[in-house]
Amino acid sequence: MDRRSFLTGMLAVAGVAAATSFAQPIQALPLRSTPRGILDELDAQPEREENREQATPVNHRRWHRRPRRRRVWRRFCRRHWYRGRRVTRCYRRRVWVWYRHW
């Protein structure tokens, strides 16, 4: 059994070494040599004053303050008559509970 474990481990090490040799990073070359395009426009950073004019304040607290639900176990007890005696039987049931998480 020890030989089998050793051989399995050696095969795993050889497989990992082979996979890493195939997965080495390669040099990516662009299809066109022209430097103009949409990517250059995205890389250029606009003026900070322009960003302030375009930015609109958003109230995120409205979405985070709504009540949520979670499931909990509740205990339900029922009483009934059995052979002339009053018997109480309790069991657990999963129910949804509303709560506020702030």
All heavy atoms as an XYZ file, in Angstrom:
897
protein
N       0.823     -1.197      0.000
C       0.000      0.000      0.000
C       0.861      1.252      0.000
O       0.510      2.253     -0.604
C      -0.917     -0.048      1.222
C      -1.953      1.026      1.249
S      -3.095      0.766     -0.080
C      -4.199      2.097      0.150
N       2.015      1.183      0.689
C       2.897      2.344      0.732
C       3.474      2.650     -0.640
O       3.625      3.807     -1.023
C       4.023      2.114      1.738
C       3.493      2.075      3.163
O       2.492      2.772      3.409
O       4.070      1.361      3.993
N       3.796      1.594     -1.381
C       4.315      1.815     -2.735
C       3.262      2.468     -3.625
O       3.560      3.343     -4.414
C       4.752      0.481     -3.353
C       6.171      0.123     -3.023
C       6.600     -1.047     -3.847
N       6.608     -2.193     -2.942
C       6.483     -3.444     -3.318
N       6.351     -3.740     -4.585
N       6.498     -4.414     -2.457
N       2.026      2.023     -3.463
C       0.943      2.577     -4.284
C       0.738      4.061     -3.960
O       0.575      4.881     -4.856
C      -0.343      1.808     -4.015
C      -1.446      2.186     -4.971
C      -2.693      1.402     -4.718
N      -2.452     -0.023     -4.929
C      -3.299     -0.979     -4.585
N      -4.441     -0.660     -4.006
N      -3.033     -2.235     -4.800
N       0.775      4.431     -2.688
C       0.640      5.831     -2.301
C       1.806      6.657     -2.811
O       1.637      7.788     -3.282
C       0.571      5.955     -0.777
O      -0.519      5.246     -0.280
N       3.008      6.089     -2.733
C       4.187      6.807     -3.215
C       4.105      7.048     -4.722
O       4.367      8.155     -5.205
C       5.453      6.007     -2.873
C       6.708      6.624     -3.417
C       7.223      7.769     -2.844
C       7.355      6.067     -4.501
C       8.376      8.346     -3.335
C       8.503      6.636     -5.009
C       9.014      7.778     -4.425
N       3.724      6.015     -5.469
C       3.621      6.175     -6.924
C       2.514      7.161     -7.296
O       2.666      7.954     -8.230
C       3.364      4.823     -7.586
C       4.568      3.870     -7.589
C       4.148      2.525     -8.155
C       5.695      4.455     -8.409
N       1.401      7.130     -6.575
C       0.322      8.083     -6.855
C       0.785      9.506     -6.590
O       0.508     10.427     -7.363
C      -0.897      7.758     -5.979
O      -1.273      6.412     -6.203
C      -2.065      8.670     -6.318
N       1.518      9.698     -5.508
C       2.048     11.027     -5.201
C       3.039     11.504     -6.238
O       3.046     12.676     -6.634
N       3.911     10.614     -6.696
C       4.899     10.995     -7.715
C       4.216     11.352     -9.037
O       4.611     12.297     -9.714
C       5.902      9.855     -7.930
C       6.819      9.640     -6.737
S       7.719     11.126     -6.282
C       8.848     11.254     -7.624
N       3.169     10.600     -9.402
C       2.432     10.922    -10.629
C       1.718     12.275    -10.488
O       1.622     13.033    -11.450
C       1.435      9.820    -10.951
C       2.039      8.534    -11.524
C       0.960      7.470    -11.668
C       2.712      8.791    -12.847
N       1.226     12.576     -9.302
C       0.553     13.863     -9.090
C       1.557     15.004     -9.217
O       1.272     16.036     -9.838
C      -0.108     13.885     -7.712
N       2.762     14.830     -8.651
C       3.792     15.874     -8.755
C       4.195     16.065    -10.203
O       4.366     17.198    -10.682
C       5.002     15.516     -7.867
C       6.169     16.437     -8.155
C       4.619     15.576     -6.407
N       4.337     14.963    -10.954
C       4.702     15.065    -12.371
C       3.597     15.758    -13.168
O       3.871     16.560    -14.069
C       4.977     13.677    -12.932
N       2.342     15.466    -12.837
C       1.229     16.114    -13.539
C       1.170     17.600    -13.273
O       0.909     18.404    -14.182
N       1.414     17.996    -12.024
C       1.410     19.425    -11.696
C       2.558     20.132    -12.404
O       2.402     21.242    -12.923
C       1.491     19.615    -10.165
C       1.764     21.055     -9.812
C       0.207     19.141     -9.519
N       3.717     19.504    -12.460
C       4.865     20.113    -13.147
C       4.585     20.265    -14.634
O       4.936     21.285    -15.248
C       6.110     19.266    -12.920
N       3.934     19.280    -15.238
C       3.608     19.374    -16.666
C       2.572     20.466    -16.911
O       2.660     21.215    -17.896
C       3.080     18.026    -17.156
N       1.587     20.586    -16.031
C       0.544     21.608    -16.204
C       1.125     23.012    -16.054
O       0.738     23.925    -16.781
C      -0.577     21.381    -15.195
N       2.048     23.199    -15.123
C       2.634     24.533    -14.953
C       3.551     24.902    -16.103
O       3.711     26.072    -16.419
C       3.408     24.625    -13.624
O       4.388     23.595    -13.589
C       2.479     24.523    -12.446
N       4.171     23.901    -16.746
C       5.029     24.230    -17.890
C       4.195     24.714    -19.075
O       4.640     25.542    -19.862
C       5.879     23.022    -18.275
O       5.051     21.993    -18.787
N       2.973     24.202    -19.213
C       2.096     24.650    -20.294
C       1.461     25.998    -19.988
O       1.115     26.738    -20.892
C       0.984     23.633    -20.555
C       1.474     22.382    -21.213
C       1.251     21.152    -20.630
C       2.148     22.428    -22.419
C       1.698     19.999    -21.222
C       2.595     21.278    -23.027
C       2.378     20.052    -22.430
N       1.272     26.328    -18.735
C       0.519     27.510    -18.339
C       1.410     28.719    -18.067
O       1.016     29.617    -17.342
C      -0.307     27.190    -17.102
N       2.582     28.786    -18.645
C       3.446     29.946    -18.434
C       2.905     31.136    -19.216
O       2.329     30.975    -20.292
C       4.865     29.640    -18.873
C       5.550     28.651    -17.960
C       6.982     28.397    -18.396
O       7.405     28.934    -19.408
N       7.689     27.588    -17.631
N       3.059     32.357    -18.692
C       2.537     33.523    -19.405
C       3.307     33.768    -20.699
O       4.510     33.540    -20.784
C       2.750     34.670    -18.417
C       3.816     34.204    -17.507
C       3.701     32.714    -17.437
N       2.566     34.227    -21.698
C       3.184     34.533    -22.991
C       3.048     36.024    -23.257
O       2.233     36.710    -22.641
C       2.518     33.717    -24.128
C       1.025     34.012    -24.205
C       2.759     32.236    -23.930
C       0.343     33.402    -25.392
N       3.825     36.527    -24.174
C       3.796     37.932    -24.542
C       2.624     38.173    -25.499
O       2.542     37.537    -26.547
C       5.122     38.323    -25.216
C       5.216     39.770    -25.598
C       5.334     40.671    -24.370
O       5.713     40.221    -23.312
N       4.976     41.911    -24.524
N       1.724     39.060    -25.141
C       0.579     39.373    -25.984
C       0.960     40.485    -26.945
O       1.567     41.486    -26.560
C      -0.599     39.797    -25.136
N       0.619     40.331    -28.204
C       0.919     41.325    -29.222
C      -0.371     41.966    -29.711
O      -1.367     41.282    -29.914
C       1.644     40.667    -30.403
C       2.985     40.011    -30.077
C       3.500     39.269    -31.293
C       3.983     41.055    -29.618
N      -0.390     43.285    -29.919
C      -1.607     43.933    -30.423
C      -1.837     43.602    -31.889
O      -0.896     43.327    -32.647
C      -1.316     45.426    -30.235
C       0.172     45.518    -30.259
C       0.681     44.246    -29.659
N      -3.090     43.604    -32.298
C      -3.411     43.321    -33.696
C      -3.054     44.494    -34.597
O      -2.624     44.296    -35.729
C      -4.903     43.000    -33.825
C      -5.364     41.720    -33.122
C      -6.864     41.564    -33.269
C      -4.645     40.519    -33.700
N      -3.258     45.704    -34.117
C      -2.923     46.890    -34.897
C      -1.867     47.693    -34.162
O      -1.836     47.722    -32.940
C      -4.160     47.778    -35.073
C      -5.161     47.214    -36.035
C      -6.086     48.283    -36.494
N      -7.281     48.307    -35.643
C      -8.158     49.271    -35.649
N      -7.986     50.311    -36.407
N      -9.202     49.231    -34.878
N      -1.060     48.356    -34.910
C      -0.003     49.159    -34.302
C      -0.414     50.617    -34.129
O       0.372     51.418    -33.658
C       1.276     49.077    -35.146
O       1.031     49.609    -36.434
N      -1.639     50.983    -34.526
C      -2.076     52.372    -34.379
C      -2.394     52.639    -32.914
O      -3.139     51.897    -32.285
C      -3.319     52.655    -35.246
O      -4.338     51.737    -34.869
C      -3.007     52.484    -36.722
N      -1.868     53.703    -32.318
C      -2.083     53.960    -30.900
C      -3.430     54.598    -30.586
O      -3.788     54.725    -29.444
C      -0.947     54.914    -30.546
C      -0.651     55.621    -31.814
C      -0.910     54.631    -32.903
N      -4.188     55.015    -31.589
C      -5.457     55.676    -31.326
C      -6.586     54.660    -31.272
O      -6.656     53.739    -32.071
C      -5.752     56.712    -32.410
C      -4.769     57.838    -32.381
C      -5.108     58.871    -33.397
N      -4.143     59.949    -33.334
C      -3.982     60.839    -34.275
N      -4.720     60.784    -35.357
N      -3.092     61.785    -34.141
N      -7.479     54.861    -30.322
C      -8.610     53.953    -30.191
C      -9.369     54.268    -28.909
O      -9.041     55.186    -28.160
N     -10.370     53.475    -28.646
C     -11.211     53.712    -27.479
C     -10.455     53.436    -26.195
O     -10.706     54.062    -25.164
C     -12.503     52.861    -27.571
C     -13.479     53.219    -26.466
C     -12.187     51.388    -27.524
C     -14.096     54.565    -26.601
N      -9.507     52.506    -26.214
C      -8.762     52.188    -25.001
C      -7.893     53.353    -24.555
O      -7.726     53.591    -23.354
C      -7.916     50.940    -25.210
C      -8.711     49.650    -25.446
C      -7.770     48.499    -25.710
C      -9.599     49.360    -24.263
N      -7.316     54.088    -25.516
C      -6.506     55.255    -25.148
C      -7.373     56.345    -24.533
O      -6.943     57.042    -23.616
C      -5.767     55.798    -26.368
C      -4.721     54.810    -26.862
O      -4.172     54.083    -26.016
O      -4.474     54.771    -28.077
N      -8.610     56.479    -25.024
C      -9.507     57.477    -24.447
C      -9.917     57.082    -23.025
O     -10.083     57.934    -22.159
C     -10.748     57.631    -25.316
C     -10.448     58.223    -26.687
C     -11.669     58.237    -27.570
O     -12.770     57.936    -27.062
O     -11.521     58.544    -28.767
N     -10.079     55.799    -22.784
C     -10.441     55.349    -21.448
C      -9.283     55.499    -20.468
O      -9.490     55.766    -19.289
C     -10.897     53.890    -21.480
C     -12.225     53.633    -22.179
C     -12.494     52.140    -22.239
C     -13.347     54.351    -21.470
N      -8.062     55.315    -20.956
C      -6.901     55.443    -20.081
C      -6.639     56.888    -19.680
O      -6.098     57.144    -18.611
C      -5.655     54.877    -20.754
C      -5.711     53.361    -20.831
O      -6.453     52.766    -20.031
O      -5.010     52.793    -21.681
N      -7.011     57.840    -20.527
C      -6.784     59.246    -20.215
C      -7.705     59.657    -19.064
O      -8.907     59.422    -19.079
C      -7.068     60.101    -21.440
N      -7.143     60.286    -18.050
C      -7.918     60.687    -16.878
C      -8.503     62.080    -17.099
O      -7.780     63.011    -17.427
C      -7.021     60.682    -15.659
C      -6.424     59.318    -15.419
C      -6.515     58.950    -13.976
O      -6.862     59.773    -13.151
N      -6.207     57.707    -13.688
N      -9.809     62.243    -16.929
C     -10.407     63.565    -17.108
C     -10.053     64.487    -15.941
O      -9.541     64.047    -14.913
C     -11.906     63.285    -17.143
C     -12.060     62.008    -16.395
C     -10.795     61.235    -16.627
N     -10.338     65.749    -16.114
C     -10.072     66.733    -15.068
C     -10.943     66.460    -13.849
O     -12.073     65.982    -13.961
C     -10.393     68.142    -15.599
C      -9.520     68.565    -16.760
C      -8.109     68.890    -16.314
O      -7.946     69.358    -15.170
O      -7.184     68.665    -17.088
N     -10.460     66.777    -12.672
C     -11.222     66.532    -11.452
C     -12.440     67.446    -11.345
O     -13.447     67.072    -10.789
C     -10.329     66.727    -10.239
C      -9.285     65.657    -10.121
C      -8.579     65.764     -8.819
N      -7.597     64.701     -8.724
C      -6.948     64.392     -7.641
N      -7.161     65.084     -6.537
N      -6.088     63.422     -7.623
N     -12.354     68.644    -11.875
C     -13.495     69.561    -11.813
C     -14.663     69.029    -12.633
O     -15.813     69.193    -12.264
C     -13.069     70.939    -12.304
C     -12.021     71.595    -11.409
C     -11.512     72.887    -12.011
O     -12.052     73.302    -13.053
O     -10.591     73.455    -11.443
N     -14.367     68.391    -13.749
C     -15.436     67.834    -14.570
C     -16.150     66.702    -13.829
O     -17.348     66.542    -13.927
C     -14.872     67.317    -15.884
C     -14.324     68.406    -16.777
C     -13.691     67.837    -18.032
O     -13.821     66.618    -18.248
O     -13.096     68.606    -18.777
N     -15.397     65.908    -13.097
C     -16.017     64.811    -12.351
C     -16.967     65.338    -11.281
O     -17.997     64.745    -11.015
C     -14.944     63.938    -11.690
C     -14.302     63.010    -12.689
O     -14.864     62.760    -13.743
N     -13.134     62.521    -12.362
N     -16.615     66.448    -10.650
C     -17.479     66.995     -9.611
C     -18.798     67.484    -10.187
O     -19.840     67.374     -9.564
C     -16.767     68.138     -8.896
C     -15.649     67.664     -8.011
C     -15.005     68.808     -7.315
N     -13.839     68.352     -6.558
C     -12.938     69.134     -6.065
N     -13.027     70.444     -6.223
N     -11.914     68.652     -5.394
N     -18.756     68.044    -11.388
C     -19.988     68.519    -12.013
C     -20.876     67.349    -12.422
O     -22.094     67.424    -12.336
C     -19.657     69.376    -13.219
C     -18.965     70.682    -12.869
C     -18.517     71.433    -14.104
O     -18.844     70.965    -15.214
O     -17.862     72.465    -13.957
N     -20.292     66.260    -12.872
C     -21.072     65.129    -13.363
C     -21.568     64.225    -12.232
O     -22.533     63.509    -12.396
C     -20.237     64.296    -14.330
C     -19.900     65.033    -15.600
C     -18.967     64.226    -16.475
O     -18.524     63.161    -16.091
N     -18.683     64.738    -17.652
N     -20.904     64.251    -11.094
C     -21.275     63.349    -10.007
C     -22.579     63.798     -9.358
O     -22.793     64.979     -9.105
C     -20.168     63.311     -8.960
N     -23.452     62.837     -9.099
C     -24.706     63.114     -8.409
C     -24.721     62.315     -7.114
O     -24.358     61.128     -7.108
C     -25.905     62.721     -9.276
O     -25.784     61.335     -9.608
C     -25.965     63.554    -10.539
N     -25.125     62.918     -6.011
C     -25.147     62.171     -4.752
C     -26.258     61.118     -4.759
O     -27.358     61.354     -5.260
C     -25.424     63.248     -3.710
C     -26.085     64.346     -4.468
C     -25.526     64.302     -5.855
N     -25.944     59.951     -4.230
C     -26.890     58.845     -4.174
C     -27.042     58.427     -2.716
O     -26.056     58.284     -2.003
C     -26.382     57.651     -5.014
C     -27.326     56.476     -4.898
C     -26.223     58.061     -6.455
N     -28.267     58.250     -2.283
C     -28.541     57.830     -0.917
C     -28.592     56.305     -0.874
O     -29.588     55.691     -1.247
C     -29.863     58.431     -0.436
C     -30.127     58.109      1.011
O     -29.257     57.602      1.704
N     -31.320     58.402      1.456
N     -27.510     55.682     -0.430
C     -27.464     54.227     -0.361
C     -28.109     53.700      0.904
O     -28.412     52.516      0.989
C     -26.009     53.741     -0.423
C     -25.364     54.019     -1.732
N     -25.645     53.289     -2.858
C     -24.456     54.960     -2.105
C     -24.937     53.751     -3.869
N     -24.215     54.763     -3.441
N     -28.297     54.524      1.896
C     -28.841     54.050      3.166
C     -30.279     53.572      3.029
O     -30.738     52.737      3.801
C     -28.753     55.154      4.218
C     -27.332     55.495      4.593
C     -27.317     56.604      5.596
N     -27.969     56.229      6.832
C     -27.364     55.672      7.867
N     -26.096     55.407      7.796
N     -28.031     55.378      8.956
N     -30.993     54.095      2.049
C     -32.380     53.689      1.880
C     -32.476     52.191      1.586
O     -33.347     51.507      2.087
C     -33.001     54.483      0.748
C     -34.473     54.186      0.554
C     -35.039     54.954     -0.594
N     -34.482     54.414     -1.824
C     -34.340     55.101     -2.939
N     -34.695     56.358     -2.994
N     -33.830     54.575     -4.011
N     -31.570     51.674      0.773
C     -31.623     50.260      0.416
C     -31.135     49.382      1.562
O     -31.598     48.284      1.747
C     -30.771     49.984     -0.817
C     -31.243     50.718     -2.006
C     -32.519     50.790     -2.481
C     -30.461     51.527     -2.864
N     -32.574     51.572     -3.592
C     -31.316     52.046     -3.856
C     -29.129     51.867     -2.904
C     -30.869     52.863     -4.857
C     -28.683     52.686     -3.924
C     -29.548     53.180     -4.885
N     -30.198     49.878      2.362
C     -29.611     49.046      3.398
C     -30.429     49.040      4.682
O     -30.163     48.243      5.559
C     -28.190     49.512      3.702
C     -27.271     49.305      2.547
N     -26.896     48.057      2.117
C     -26.665     50.177      1.716
C     -26.098     48.178      1.082
N     -25.940     49.447      0.821
N     -31.392     49.913      4.811
C     -32.136     49.992      6.065
C     -33.480     49.278      6.005
O     -34.287     49.404      6.899
C     -32.334     51.452      6.445
C     -31.049     52.134      6.815
C     -31.282     53.560      7.187
N     -32.082     53.686      8.383
C     -31.594     53.869      9.594
N     -30.303     53.941      9.769
N     -32.382     53.990     10.629
N     -33.757     48.553      4.960
C     -35.044     47.870      4.889
C     -35.021     46.611      5.757
O     -33.976     46.001      5.966
C     -35.369     47.525      3.451
C     -34.475     46.479      2.865
C     -34.904     46.128      1.463
N     -33.993     45.141      0.957
C     -33.385     45.212     -0.185
N     -33.589     46.234     -0.975
N     -32.565     44.258     -0.582
N     -36.165     46.201      6.279
C     -36.204     44.993      7.110
C     -35.927     43.756      6.263
O     -36.260     43.706      5.079
C     -37.609     44.976      7.678
C     -38.395     45.890      6.844
C     -37.464     46.854      6.206
N     -35.352     42.761      6.895
C     -35.006     41.525      6.207
C     -35.695     40.345      6.873
O     -36.252     40.478      7.953
C     -33.500     41.323      6.256
C     -32.769     42.521      5.753
C     -31.781     42.153      4.781
N     -31.131     43.369      4.325
C     -30.139     43.374      3.518
N     -29.654     42.263      3.091
N     -29.605     44.492      3.111
N     -35.588     39.186      6.239
C     -36.183     37.973      6.795
C     -35.098     36.939      7.021
O     -34.128     36.882      6.301
C     -37.188     37.373      5.816
C     -38.405     38.174      5.631
C     -39.464     37.445      4.851
N     -38.952     36.537      3.849
C     -39.679     35.632      3.223
N     -40.946     35.529      3.499
N     -39.170     34.840      2.325
N     -35.295     36.114      8.040
C     -34.431     34.970      8.254
C     -35.269     33.835      8.810
O     -36.327     34.054      9.391
C     -33.279     35.296      9.186
C     -33.671     35.635     10.577
C     -32.448     36.045     11.383
N     -32.862     36.473     12.691
C     -32.725     35.752     13.792
N     -32.148     34.582     13.728
N     -33.145     36.206     14.947
N     -34.792     32.622      8.630
C     -35.535     31.463      9.101
C     -35.025     31.052     10.463
O     -33.826     30.976     10.689
C     -35.374     30.313      8.119
C     -36.062     30.634      6.800
C     -36.291     29.435      5.998
N     -37.365     28.659      6.594
C     -37.853     27.562      6.053
N     -37.367     27.113      4.946
N     -38.831     26.907      6.618
N     -35.958     30.771     11.375
C     -35.622     30.328     12.721
C     -36.518     29.150     13.086
O     -37.531     28.893     12.439
C     -35.785     31.454     13.768
C     -34.823     32.594     13.510
C     -37.208     31.953     13.787
N     -36.120     28.453     14.138
C     -36.928     27.363     14.658
C     -37.838     27.901     15.757
O     -37.393     28.566     16.667
C     -36.040     26.270     15.251
C     -35.303     25.486     14.222
C     -34.015     25.655     13.838
C     -35.822     24.413     13.449
N     -33.689     24.755     12.879
C     -34.780     23.971     12.621
C     -37.052     23.785     13.379
C     -34.945     22.924     11.723
C     -37.210     22.744     12.487
C     -36.179     22.321     11.678
N     -39.123     27.613     15.659
C     -40.089     27.977     16.696
C     -40.665     26.701     17.285
O     -40.794     25.694     16.605
C     -41.232     28.807     16.106
C     -40.887     30.224     15.808
C     -41.108     31.081     17.039
N     -40.535     32.395     16.874
C     -41.199     33.438     16.410
N     -42.461     33.324     16.087
N     -40.596     34.601     16.300
N     -41.052     26.769     18.561
C     -41.626     25.620     19.236
C     -43.141     25.753     19.261
O     -43.664     26.774     19.714
C     -41.088     25.564     20.659
C     -41.192     24.220     21.268
C     -40.371     24.204     22.510
N     -41.210     23.682     23.570
C     -40.895     23.691     24.826
N     -39.773     24.226     25.207
N     -41.696     23.171     25.705
N     -43.853     24.754     18.757
C     -45.308     24.745     18.732
C     -45.791     23.608     19.626
O     -45.354     22.470     19.497
C     -45.829     24.517     17.311
C     -45.650     25.711     16.426
C     -44.494     25.882     15.702
C     -46.642     26.664     16.327
C     -44.321     26.978     14.901
C     -46.483     27.762     15.519
C     -45.318     27.928     14.802
N     -46.659     23.951     20.554
C     -47.208     22.952     21.486
C     -48.715     22.848     21.262
O     -49.414     23.854     21.187
C     -46.910     23.327     22.933
S     -45.155     23.336     23.308
N     -49.203     21.630     21.200
C     -50.635     21.368     21.030
C     -51.100     20.472     22.169
O     -50.426     19.495     22.514
C     -50.902     20.682     19.695
C     -50.478     21.503     18.501
C     -51.437     22.652     18.305
N     -50.995     23.478     17.206
C     -50.605     24.723     17.329
N     -50.589     25.295     18.492
N     -50.234     25.433     16.298
N     -52.276     20.771     22.736
C     -52.830     19.961     23.810
C     -54.085     19.258     23.311
O     -54.902     19.868     22.617
C     -53.164     20.839     25.010
C     -51.921     21.279     25.731
C     -52.277     22.054     26.935
N     -52.508     23.433     26.515
C     -52.775     24.419     27.337
N     -52.883     24.199     28.614
N     -52.942     25.640     26.888
N     -54.178     18.007     23.659
C     -55.366     17.242     23.285
C     -55.605     16.138     24.322
O     -54.751     15.867     25.160
C     -55.219     16.644     21.880
C     -54.066     15.703     21.742
N     -52.787     16.135     21.539
C     -54.002     14.357     21.797
C     -51.983     15.098     21.466
N     -52.698     13.993     21.624
N     -56.797     15.534     24.252
C     -57.158     14.475     25.192
C     -56.764     13.136     24.598
O     -57.022     12.846     23.437
C     -58.658     14.499     25.464
C     -59.066     15.691     26.257
C     -59.539     16.864     25.772
C     -59.013     15.822     27.666
N     -59.792     17.735     26.780
C     -59.469     17.114     27.982
C     -58.614     14.995     28.700
C     -59.546     17.586     29.269
C     -58.714     15.457     29.997
C     -59.163     16.736     30.265
N     -56.099     12.315     25.433
C     -55.699     10.971     25.015
C     -55.948     10.013     26.171
O     -55.344     10.160     27.244
C     -54.225     10.971     24.604
C     -53.720      9.630     24.137
C     -54.101      9.126     22.899
C     -52.886      8.872     24.933
C     -53.646      7.909     22.459
C     -52.416      7.646     24.509
C     -52.805      7.166     23.273
O     -52.364      5.936     22.828
N     -56.898      9.090     25.986
C     -57.263      8.098     26.994
C     -57.651      8.733     28.321
O     -57.197      8.352     29.388
C     -56.145      7.098     27.206
C     -55.896      6.251     25.994
C     -54.954      5.138     26.305
N     -54.765      4.329     25.112
C     -53.995      3.264     25.058
N     -53.347      2.868     26.135
N     -53.886      2.591     23.958
N     -58.437      9.777     28.233
C     -58.945     10.429     29.431
C     -57.989     11.404     30.083
O     -58.304     11.947     31.132
N     -56.846     11.634     29.523
C     -55.887     12.591     30.082
C     -55.567     13.660     29.064
O     -55.637     13.449     27.855
C     -54.573     11.896     30.449
C     -54.719     10.916     31.552
C     -53.372     10.368     31.897
N     -53.502      9.394     32.970
C     -52.541      8.618     33.378
N     -51.354      8.688     32.813
N     -52.739      7.774     34.364
N     -55.187     14.791     29.584
C     -54.785     15.881     28.701
C     -53.287     15.741     28.406
O     -52.467     15.712     29.329
C     -55.059     17.212     29.364
C     -54.870     18.341     28.432
C     -55.711     19.479     28.850
N     -55.577     20.497     27.829
C     -56.490     21.356     27.563
N     -57.603     21.339     28.231
N     -56.310     22.244     26.630
N     -52.931     15.667     27.138
C     -51.549     15.434     26.721
C     -51.072     16.649     25.929
O     -51.806     17.190     25.091
C     -51.431     14.176     25.842
C     -50.001     13.959     25.384
C     -51.955     12.978     26.582
N     -49.834     17.074     26.202
C     -49.228     18.176     25.453
C     -48.108     17.625     24.586
O     -47.201     16.948     25.079
C     -48.654     19.235     26.412
O     -49.698     19.706     27.253
C     -48.082     20.405     25.632
N     -48.195     17.906     23.322
C     -47.149     17.476     22.398
C     -46.528     18.720     21.775
O     -47.238     19.573     21.245
C     -47.712     16.596     21.309
C     -48.334     15.361     21.859
C     -48.175     14.236     20.927
N     -48.740     13.056     21.581
C     -48.350     11.850     21.293
N     -47.445     11.661     20.389
N     -48.890     10.831     21.914
N     -45.212     18.811     21.856
C     -44.489     19.957     21.301
C     -43.594     19.495     20.154
O     -43.007     18.413     20.209
C     -43.637     20.628     22.374
S     -44.605     21.313     23.707
N     -43.492     20.324     19.166
C     -42.596     20.038     18.046
C     -42.030     21.354     17.529
O     -42.531     22.430     17.848
C     -43.319     19.267     16.939
C     -44.520     19.979     16.378
C     -44.411     20.775     15.253
C     -45.772     19.843     16.973
C     -45.509     21.427     14.747
C     -46.872     20.495     16.474
C     -46.732     21.289     15.354
O     -47.814     21.940     14.856
N     -40.964     21.248     16.771
C     -40.306     22.434     16.216
C     -40.690     22.612     14.759
O     -40.848     21.645     14.025
C     -38.789     22.286     16.318
C     -38.306     22.326     17.715
C     -36.833     22.070     17.836
N     -36.108     22.190     16.596
C     -34.803     22.340     16.502
N     -34.079     22.381     17.585
N     -34.206     22.439     15.350
N     -40.841     23.873     14.378
C     -41.212     24.197     13.000
C     -40.358     25.367     12.525
O     -40.109     26.301     13.281
C     -42.677     24.566     12.928
C     -43.170     24.740     11.512
C     -44.559     25.321     11.437
N     -45.553     24.493     12.104
C     -46.817     24.838     12.229
N     -47.241     25.987     11.762
N     -47.670     24.057     12.847
N     -39.904     25.327     11.277
C     -39.130     26.433     10.733
C     -40.088     27.523     10.265
O     -41.033     27.256      9.523
C     -38.303     25.999      9.511
C     -37.273     24.946      9.743
C     -35.937     25.397     10.261
N     -35.373     26.606      9.777
C     -34.337     26.692      8.970
N     -33.776     25.610      8.492
N     -33.843     27.852      8.638
N     -39.842     28.773     10.680
C     -40.681     29.901     10.296
C     -39.796     31.067      9.884
O     -38.616     31.131     10.233
C     -41.610     30.344     11.455
C     -42.613     29.263     11.776
C     -40.816     30.724     12.665
N     -40.369     31.990      9.125
C     -39.665     33.210      8.717
C     -39.913     34.298      9.745
O     -41.034     34.499     10.187
C     -40.171     33.695      7.354
C     -39.721     32.830      6.222
C     -40.438     31.883      5.588
C     -38.446     32.867      5.603
N     -39.696     31.311      4.601
C     -38.463     31.898      4.580
C     -37.287     33.610      5.801
C     -37.361     31.666      3.763
C     -36.197     33.376      4.991
C     -36.249     32.419      3.988
N     -38.865     35.037     10.111
C     -38.944     36.114     11.084
C     -38.413     37.374     10.430
O     -37.359     37.365      9.790
C     -38.117     35.780     12.345
C     -38.103     36.958     13.290
C     -38.675     34.567     13.027
N     -39.151     38.481     10.582
C     -38.696     39.771     10.080
C     -37.808     40.424     11.134
O     -38.114     40.383     12.309
C     -39.883     40.682      9.786
C     -40.674     40.233      8.611
C     -41.767     39.421      8.624
C     -40.423     40.530      7.256
N     -42.228     39.211      7.364
C     -41.415     39.901      6.504
C     -39.452     41.295      6.619
C     -41.459     39.978      5.115
C     -39.495     41.386      5.236
C     -40.491     40.739      4.503
N     -36.717     41.031     10.704
C     -35.842     41.738     11.633
C     -35.171     42.891     10.894
O     -35.096     42.900      9.668
C     -34.792     40.795     12.218
C     -33.722     40.381     11.248
C     -32.475     40.989     11.263
C     -33.950     39.372     10.322
C     -31.503     40.621     10.386
C     -32.982     38.998      9.428
C     -31.749     39.617      9.465
O     -30.788     39.258      8.589
N     -34.705     43.843     11.649
C     -33.941     44.958     11.086
C     -32.503     44.772     11.516
O     -32.221     44.514     12.675
C     -34.472     46.288     11.601
C     -35.865     46.560     11.095
C     -36.300     47.945     11.513
N     -37.648     48.174     11.063
C     -37.943     48.961     10.045
N     -36.990     49.601      9.420
N     -39.181     49.131      9.668
N     -31.579     44.876     10.575
C     -30.195     44.501     10.840
C     -29.294     45.674     11.199
O     -28.104     45.529     11.264
C     -29.619     43.767      9.647
C     -29.488     44.623      8.415
N     -30.565     45.006      7.673
C     -28.407     45.177      7.860
C     -30.146     45.756      6.676
N     -28.852     45.887      6.767
N     -29.816     46.860     11.468
C     -28.920     47.962     11.790
C     -28.707     48.097     13.244
O     -29.268     47.891     14.162
C     -29.334     49.280     11.163
C     -30.685     49.756     11.558
C     -30.998     50.415     12.679
C     -31.892     49.604     10.837
N     -32.319     50.700     12.709
C     -32.905     50.214     11.571
C     -32.228     49.033      9.638
C     -34.211     50.240     11.150
C     -33.521     49.073      9.220
C     -34.492     49.674      9.977
